[in-house]
Amino acid sequence: MLSARQAERNGFQTHPGSRRRNSLTEKLLCVLIVCLSVATAAIGQQIDAPDAQKGIILGTAIDANGGAIPTAIIVLEDGTPRGQRMIAANDSGFFKFTDLEPGTTYHLRISAKGFADWTSPDIVLRPSQCLILTDSKLRVAEEVTTVDVRYSSVEVATEQVKIEERQRVFGIIPNFYVAYDQNAEPLTTKLKFKLALKVSTDPVTFIGVGGFAGIQQAANIPNYVQGARGYGQRLGAGATDGFANIMIGGAILPSLLHQDPRYFYQGTGTNKSRALHALSSPFICRGDNGHLQPNYSSIGGDLATASLANAYYPTSNRGVGMVFGNFLISTGQRVVSSLAQEFVLPRFTSKGKSHF
């Protein structure tokens, strides 16, 4: 078995204040990873100087008595909107995060029902470093005498939606329909309707509808009368358009067709691949089964909303041409929105913290 000093020479580092009770399995895993990294670097030096190698953080969620806490929820954050990653420990309490950037400040939080959360101090990895956390002990919550520490995917999805509901551009404009976690759990029907209602009833949404109605009033579209009455008609039409589109395309059809209505931020790869991902988003979505499929929900929601407008738009603005015209406008807006979500909005989006 490696001594603590030998472990440090091989690239291991235990967290400050942690107890050295690592399992033999975890040490052997890190030794293998470090050896492979050193061998790869040695070969790469013959060609060119290697890039900074990614790091690893691993550990075991345990209680005060050293017992494993199966399927505890572990959240890793780096302080950026796309930087949160959430996983569940296995039946032995073991967890691992890979492909971590060296020099980045990480925070790790472990939660389990019936236990007080455990939060790490700042963690900054060196290139190729494998960090073993051994002080991640969770204390039993004072008011709980018996606990069930297992979490379902529904509970994880509920926590992820709570985080998404706190995402706002410039801290003001709702940006709830973006998943920065590529491994986000699928939404239940209840969560799909909850998210749609959250957007529809947000005060900033009402302000936006009112401002857009003023723009339409100035442009005299749709062809309602002018004055306060015309503004009220445009305000009502805009609110109905928005509510119908969100509920049909963001909740009703996704529930019936088992599709995820959110935009999944890519954030990595070439600009071309990211642009293609954004451009295809209005037409290709992720199903609740995790597979890509035609985005019938968004397409159907836009068509249904444009068709419903025939019931309350002025006669001169009705008809098949208006339906397909509004559909194309909605689709174009989705394309522009997806490009903005991929390249612009993340840097201005504030994201709430998880309190699972």
C-alpha positions in Angstrom: 0.0 0.0 0.0 1.4 3.5 -0.9 2.4 5.8 1.9 1.0 9.3 2.1 4.3 10.8 0.9 4.5 8.3 -2.0 0.9 9.2 -3.0 1.8 12.9 -3.2 4.7 12.1 -5.5 2.4 10.2 -7.8 0.1 13.2 -8.2 -2.4 12.4 -5.3 -3.5 15.0 -2.9 -6.0 14.5 -0.1 -8.2 17.4 0.8 -6.9 19.7 3.6 -8.1 18.4 7.0 -9.2 15.1 5.5 -8.6 11.7 7.2 -6.5 9.2 5.2 -9.0 6.4 5.0 -9.1 5.9 1.2 -10.1 2.5 0.0 -7.6 0.4 -1.9 -9.9 0.4 -4.9 -9.9 4.2 -5.2 -6.1 4.4 -4.8 -5.4 1.8 -7.5 -7.9 3.6 -9.8 -6.0 6.9 -9.4 -2.6 5.2 -9.7 -3.7 3.7 -13.0 -5.1 7.1 -14.3 -1.9 8.9 -13.3 0.4 6.3 -14.9 -1.6 6.5 -18.1 -1.4 10.3 -18.1 2.4 10.2 -17.5 2.9 7.6 -20.3 0.8 9.7 -22.7 2.7 12.9 -21.8 6.1 11.2 -22.3 5.1 10.1 -25.8 3.6 13.5 -26.7 6.8 15.3 -25.8 8.5 13.7 -28.7 6.1 15.5 -31.0 5.0 18.7 -29.2 4.5 20.1 -25.8 1.3 18.6 -24.3 -1.7 20.6 -23.4 -2.7 20.9 -19.7 -4.2 17.5 -18.7 -7.7 17.3 -17.2 -8.1 16.4 -13.5 -10.3 14.1 -11.6 -12.1 14.4 -8.2 -13.4 11.2 -6.6 -14.5 10.1 -3.2 -17.1 8.3 -1.1 -20.2 9.8 0.6 -20.2 8.4 4.1 -22.0 9.1 7.4 -20.3 10.0 10.7 -19.8 6.3 11.5 -18.1 5.6 8.2 -21.0 3.9 6.6 -21.6 4.5 2.9 -24.6 6.7 1.8 -25.9 5.1 -1.4 -27.1 7.4 -4.2 -26.3 10.6 -2.4 -26.5 13.6 -4.7 -23.2 15.3 -5.5 -23.1 18.7 -7.1 -19.9 20.2 -8.6 -19.8 23.9 -9.5 -17.2 26.2 -11.0 -19.2 29.4 -10.6 -20.3 29.7 -14.3 -23.8 29.1 -15.7 -22.7 26.0 -17.6 -20.3 24.8 -14.9 -22.7 22.8 -12.7 -22.6 19.0 -12.9 -24.8 16.7 -10.8 -24.5 13.0 -10.3 -25.7 10.3 -7.8 -23.3 8.2 -5.9 -23.5 4.4 -6.5 -24.6 1.8 -4.0 -21.3 2.0 -2.2 -21.4 5.8 -1.9 -18.6 6.2 -4.5 -18.6 9.1 -7.0 -16.2 10.5 -9.6 -16.0 13.6 -11.7 -13.6 13.5 -14.7 -12.4 16.0 -17.4 -12.0 18.8 -14.9 -10.0 21.9 -15.9 -6.8 22.6 -14.0 -6.5 26.0 -12.4 -10.3 26.3 -12.1 -11.9 26.8 -8.6 -14.4 24.1 -7.9 -16.9 23.6 -5.1 -18.4 20.3 -4.3 -21.6 19.7 -2.3 -23.0 16.4 -1.1 -26.6 16.1 -0.1 -28.7 13.2 1.1 -32.2 13.1 2.5 -32.1 13.1 6.3 -28.5 14.4 6.4 -27.0 17.9 6.6 -25.3 19.0 3.4 -21.5 18.7 3.2 -19.7 21.5 1.3 -16.0 21.5 0.4 -13.7 24.5 0.6 -12.2 25.8 -2.7 -10.7 23.1 -4.8 -8.1 24.0 -7.5 -6.6 21.1 -9.4 -3.2 20.8 -11.0 -2.8 19.3 -14.5 -3.4 15.6 -14.4 -4.2 15.7 -10.7 -6.4 13.0 -9.1 -7.9 14.4 -5.9 -9.4 11.9 -3.4 -11.9 13.5 -1.0 -11.8 11.6 2.4 -13.5 14.1 4.7 -16.9 14.1 3.0 -18.9 12.9 6.1 -22.5 13.9 6.3 -24.1 14.5 9.7 -27.6 13.3 10.4 -30.1 16.2 10.4 -31.0 16.9 14.0 -34.8 16.6 13.5 -34.6 13.3 11.7 -34.3 9.9 13.5 -34.8 7.6 10.5 -33.8 8.4 7.0 -34.2 7.0 3.4 -31.1 8.1 1.5 -32.1 6.9 -1.9 -33.1 9.4 -4.6 -35.1 8.8 -7.7 -34.6 10.5 -11.1 -37.8 12.5 -10.5 -36.3 14.1 -7.4 -33.1 14.9 -9.3 -35.1 16.4 -12.1 -37.2 18.5 -9.7 -34.0 19.9 -8.2 -32.7 20.7 -11.7 -35.9 22.6 -12.6 -35.6 24.6 -9.4 -32.1 25.7 -10.5 -33.4 26.5 -14.0 -36.2 28.6 -12.6 -33.6 30.9 -11.1 -31.8 31.5 -14.4 -32.2 35.1 -15.5 -30.4 37.2 -18.2 -28.8 40.2 -16.4 -30.5 38.9 -13.3 -33.9 40.0 -14.7 -35.1 38.4 -17.9 -36.4 34.7 -17.4 -34.1 32.2 -19.1 -35.8 29.1 -17.7 -35.9 26.8 -20.7 -32.1 26.3 -21.0 -30.4 23.2 -19.5 -26.7 23.8 -19.0 -26.3 20.2 -17.7 -26.0 17.9 -20.7 -26.9 14.9 -18.5 -30.1 16.5 -17.1 -32.8 14.1 -16.1 -36.0 14.1 -18.3 -38.9 16.2 -17.1 -42.1 14.6 -15.8 -45.4 15.9 -17.1 -45.9 17.8 -13.9 -42.5 19.5 -14.3 -43.2 20.4 -17.9 -46.4 22.2 -16.9 -44.8 23.8 -13.9 -42.0 25.3 -16.0 -44.5 26.6 -18.6 -46.6 28.2 -16.0 -43.5 29.7 -14.3 -42.6 31.5 -17.6 -46.2 32.5 -18.4 -46.8 34.1 -15.1 -43.5 35.8 -14.5 -43.9 39.6 -14.1 -41.1 40.3 -16.6 -43.1 38.3 -19.2 -46.1 40.6 -18.7 -43.9 43.6 -19.0 -42.4 42.2 -22.3 -45.9 41.6 -23.7 -46.9 45.1 -22.8 -43.9 46.6 -24.5 -44.3 44.5 -27.7 -48.0 45.6 -27.8 -46.8 49.2 -27.8 -44.5 48.4 -30.7 -47.3 46.8 -32.7 -49.5 49.8 -31.9 -47.0 52.1 -33.4 -46.7 49.9 -36.5 -50.5 49.4 -36.6 -50.3 45.6 -36.7 -52.4 43.6 -36.4 -55.1 45.8 -38.0 -56.9 46.7 -34.8 -58.1 50.3 -34.2 -55.8 52.9 -32.7 -56.1 54.4 -29.2 -56.5 52.7 -25.8 -58.9 50.2 -27.2 -56.5 49.1 -29.9 -53.7 48.8 -27.5 -55.8 46.7 -25.2 -56.7 44.4 -28.2 -53.0 44.1 -29.2 -52.1 43.4 -25.6 -54.7 40.7 -25.3 -53.7 39.1 -28.6 -50.0 39.1 -27.7 -50.7 37.6 -24.2 -52.9 34.9 -25.8 -50.3 34.1 -28.4 -47.5 33.8 -25.9 -49.5 31.7 -23.4 -50.8 29.4 -26.1 -47.3 28.9 -27.6 -45.7 28.1 -24.2 -48.5 25.8 -23.0 -48.9 23.9 -26.3 -45.3 23.8 -27.4 -43.7 23.7 -24.0 -46.1 21.5 -22.0 -49.0 19.8 -23.7 -47.3 18.4 -26.8 -44.0 17.5 -25.0 -46.1 15.6 -22.4 -48.1 13.7 -25.1 -45.0 13.1 -27.3 -42.5 12.4 -24.5 -40.2 15.2 -25.7 -38.0 17.6 -23.7 -38.9 21.3 -24.5 -35.7 22.7 -23.2 -32.6 23.9 -25.1 -29.6 21.9 -24.2 -26.5 24.1 -24.2 -23.5 22.5 -25.9 -20.8 25.0 -24.9 -17.9 22.8 -26.2 -16.5 21.9 -29.6 -15.9 24.1 -32.7 -18.0 27.1 -33.4 -19.3 25.3 -36.4 -20.6 22.3 -34.4 -22.1 24.6 -31.8 -23.8 26.7 -34.5 -25.2 23.6 -36.2 -26.5 22.4 -32.8 -28.3 25.7 -32.2 -29.7 25.9 -35.8 -31.1 22.4 -35.6 -32.7 22.9 -32.2 -36.1 24.1 -33.5 -36.3 21.0 -35.6 -34.5 18.3 -33.6 -35.0 17.8 -29.8 -34.2 15.3 -27.1 -36.8 12.8 -26.2 -37.6 11.7 -22.7 -35.7 8.5 -23.5 -32.5 10.6 -24.2 -32.5 10.1 -28.0 -32.7 12.8 -30.6 -35.9 13.0 -32.6 -37.9 15.4 -34.8 -39.1 18.4 -32.7 -42.8 17.9 -33.3 -43.5 19.8 -30.1 -42.1 23.1 -31.1 -43.2 22.8 -34.7 -46.7 21.8 -33.7 -46.9 24.5 -31.0 -46.0 27.2 -33.5 -48.6 25.9 -36.0 -51.3 25.5 -33.4 -50.7 29.0 -32.0 -50.8 30.6 -35.5 -54.0 28.8 -36.3 -55.7 29.8 -33.0 -54.9 33.4 -33.8 -57.6 33.2 -36.5 -60.2 33.3 -33.7 -59.2 36.7 -32.4 -57.2 38.6 -35.0 -58.9 41.1 -37.2 -60.6 39.7 -40.3 -58.0 41.3 -42.5 -55.2 39.4 -40.7 -56.7 36.0 -40.9 -56.3 33.2 -43.3 -53.9 30.5 -44.4 -51.3 33.0 -45.4 -51.3 34.5 -41.9 -51.0 31.1 -40.3 -47.9 30.1 -42.2 -46.5 33.6 -42.1 -46.7 33.6 -38.3 -45.4 30.1 -38.2 -42.3 31.1 -40.2 -41.8 34.1 -37.9 -42.0 32.0 -34.8 -39.5 29.4 -36.3 -37.1 32.2 -37.2 -37.3 33.6 -33.7 -36.5 30.2 -32.3 -33.4 29.9 -34.5 -32.1 33.3 -33.4 -32.9 32.5 -29.8 -31.0 29.2 -30.0 -27.9 30.9 -31.5 -28.1 33.6 -28.7 -28.4 30.8 -26.1 -25.3 29.1 -27.4 -23.0 32.0 -28.0 -24.2 35.1 -26.1 -26.6 34.6 -23.2 -24.7 32.2 -20.9 -22.2 34.9 -20.0 -25.0 37.2 -18.9 -27.2 34.6 -17.2 -27.2 34.4 -13.4 -28.0 31.0 -12.0 -29.3 30.1 -8.6 -27.7 27.6 -6.4 -29.0 24.2 -5.5 -30.5 23.7 -2.1 -31.3 20.0 -2.5 
